[in-house]
């Protein structure tokens, strides 16, 4: 079985070299994987760093390509078209992987032909101190935090692999279609939901996806992602992305999502009271701000 490690990048020269080196240090034979780097119109020195990596690691099949259509979904689709592997391994460009990462994916997918996709833990790695207002819930939002224990299992109901740490059999996209280019990040825009759209389609087709605890990705978090402006823009775009995604499916889907939002508000207020009792009001206030922005976006705000 051949793996295609697909990295879609836009102006992340600061991180891309470290990610590529972490992949090169994996204990899987170089003959069993390729790396497909999709440059989504970078204006920094990403190409120079990648050329240096390719020169230093000539034993790795490394393919550098450019996707002129701006947007993460378009870049991910380019990766699908360029990849030669049986399994497509999407890794975020601001991350690091452990040395057994690729072997974990390959061994499990070889042994479980009925499983169509896998994902694993995402562990935030902060470049500065973690803010006092951070909770597990806001960490999932800003750092992509994902952890469902130390055992192989199904993802909990309503949950799915993080988009930056997900591996799919190539045949999945023959059945679901490609990533929706109306969704996902474009340049500095923080739209999302493109991977959720794919997993919703997989659910409808009864395709299984599994959580692998050893498929560990470390997500690097710069100070910018902890600023109020970034928080407000991201949470608003989460709501707008869900508005666009569900409306495109049906009005019923959108109404169901609004009902779920009402339930989420109930949970948010319970947590607000909990943190208030613990004398940590900043944690609860941040969750309320999160929910408020998402709701505004859901109503097309």
N, C-alpha and C positions, 0 to 999 in steps of 0.2 A: 504494500500500500504506500502510495506517494502522498506527502503532505505539501500543500502550497501555503506558505506563511504570507499573508497579505497585509501590508502596512500602508494605510492611506495617510498622507501627510500634507500639512499646509503650514509652512513657516515654523517648524519645530526643530530647527537645526540644533538648538540647545540640548535636545534630548535624543535625537535620532541615532547618533553614534553609539550612545550607551545601550539603547535598545538592540541595535544590530549586534553589538558585541555580546550581549546577554543571550541572544539567539545562537550565535556562533559557539558559545561555551556549552551548549546543550550536549547531553551525552548520547543523543540519537545520531546514527551514522549520517554523514553528509549526503550519502547517496539516496537517503530516504526522504529528503525534503528539498524544496526550492524556496527562495525568498522573492516575492513580487512587491516591489516598492512603487506605489502610485503617487506621483507628484501632482498635487492638485493646484498647480500654478504658484509654486513657492517663489518668493522674491528674495529669500535669504540664501545662505550658502549650503543648502541641503544637498544639491547635486555634487558639490565638491566633497562633502563628507561621505556621501554614498560611493562616489568613485574611489575614494581612498579605502573604504571598507572592501569593495570588490577586488581591489588590487591586493590587499593584505590577506584576503580569504578566497583565493582562486579555486579552492576545493568546494566552495559553495556555489550552487547554481543561483546566480543573482540577476534578476531582471528589473531594470529601471524603465518606467514608462510614465508618460504625462497624460493626464486627463484634463483637456481644456475646459470642459463644462464645470463651472464652479459648484462645489457641494459634495459633502461626504457620501451621499447616496450614489451620486454619479461616479465618484472615485471607487466606491465599493463594487459597483457594477463593472467598472473597467478591470478591477482585479479578478472578477469572475471570468471575464472574457479572456484575460491573459493567462490565467492559471492552468497548469497541466495536471495538477494533483487530483486524487480521488476525494480528499478531504481539504476543505478550505479553512485555514486557521486565521481568523481576524485578530490582530493585536493592535491596540492603540499606540500612537506614535510618541506618547509621553509616559511610557511605562518601561518596566523591566520584567523579565520572566526568569523563573528558577531553572536550574540546569536539567531537571527531569521533566520540564513542561511538555516538550514535544513528544517524548517517549510515552508520557501519560496519555496523551491524546491518541497517538498511533496504536498503542497496545489495546486500549479500551475499544476503539472503533474496529480494530481487526477482530476482536473477540466477540463483539456484539453487533452483528450485521443489521439487526432490527432497529437500532438506535440511529437517528438521523442527525442529531446535533448534541454537542456537549458544551458545558461552560463550567467555570470554577471560581474560587474565591478571588475577590479584588480587594487588595489591602492598600489603603491610602498611605503614602509616604510623604510627610510634610517637609517643606523646605524651611519653614519657620514653625514656631510653637503652635500647637492646636489651640484655637480660640476657646475661651471659657464657655461660650454659648453653644458649642458644638454638642450634638447628641447623635445617637446612632441614626436617627432619621435624617438629620441635616447632613450627616456624613455620607449617607447613601446618595443624597442629592449632589453634593459638591465634590465628593471624592470617589463616587461610584462604589462605595463600600458594599461588599456582598460576601456573606458567609452563612452557610447553612449546615455547619457541622463538619465532623471529621470522617464521615462515612459516605460512600457512593449512594445516591438516592435520587428519586424524582424531585424536580423543583416543586416547592410548595404551590398550591393552587393560586393562580394569578401572577406567579413570578416566573422569570425566565432568565437566561444568561445575559450578562452585561454585554452591550454591543462591542466593547473593546476587548472582550475576552470570551469569544464564542467561536466554535468550530462546527462547520456544517459539511455533510456529504455534498459533493458537487451536484448530485442529482436533485437535491432539495429545490434548487432554484429553477430546475426544469419544470417543477410542479407548482411552485408558489409564484413564479415570475421573479423578476429582479427587484432590488430595493426601489421604493417609490421616491423619485427625485423631487417630488413636491415636499417631501419631509426630509429631516436631517439638517445638519449644520452646513452653512454656506458662508465661507470666509469667516467673518467675525460674528455672523448671526448664530444664535444659540437654539435654533429649532431642533427638534428631535423626533422620537417615536418611530423612526424608520425600522429599527430592529423589532420593536413591539409589533409593528404591522406584519413582519415576516413570521413571528412566532404565533400571532393570531391565525394566520393562514395555515401554519403547520398544525395548530390545534384543530382547525376545521377539517384538515386532511388526516387527522389522527396520527400524526408523526410524533415519535417520542424524542424528548431531549432530556439529558441526564446531567446532574451535578457531580463533578469530579473534584474531591477535596484537594488532590495533589496538583491540580491544574491552576497553579497560583500565579497571579499577576500583581505586581506592585505598581500602583498608580501614583505618579509624582505630582504633588500639589504645590504650585507656586503661590506666593503671597497674593497675587492678583485674584485668584479664585476665592479668596476669603474676604474680599472687599464687598461693601454693601451694594455698590452699583452692579457688580457681577451677579450677586445673589438675586437682586431684583429682576435683572434682565433674564437670567436663567429660569427662575420660577414662573415668570410671566410667559416665557416661551414654551414651557412645559404645558401650560394650559392651552395656549394657542395651537400647539402641535396636536394635542388631543382633540381640540375642536375640529381641526382640519381633517385629522385621520378618521374620526368617527362620523363626521358629516359626509365624508366621501363614501362611507360604507352604506349608511342609511340613517334616516331621522330617528328610527327606533334605537339604533346603536348609540346615537348621541344622547338621547333621553336617558338610557340606561347608565351612561357615563355620568350624567348629571346627578342621578340618584346615588351613584357610588360616591360622588363628591360630597353629597349631604352626609353620608355615613362617615366619610373621612373627617368631616368637620366635627362630628360627635367625638371621634377618637382624639382629634386634636385638642378639643376643649378638656377632655379627661386628662390628657398629658399636661396641659397648661396648669390645671389644678394640682397635679402631682408635683410638678417642678416648683410651683409656688409654695407648697407645703415643705419642700426640701430647701427652701430659701435660695432657689436658683431661677429667679424670674426671667433672666436673659435667655435661658434655654427654651422656656415656654413661649416667650414673646417671639422668638425666632421661628418657632413652628407655626404660630398664628400668622406671621408675616408670609411664610412659605405658602400656607393654605390660601390666604387672601389673594396672593398674586396668581396662583394656579386657577382659582375660581374666576378671577377677572378675565384671564386668558380663555377659559372655557366658554365664557359668554361673548367671545370675540373681541375682548378689550385689548 
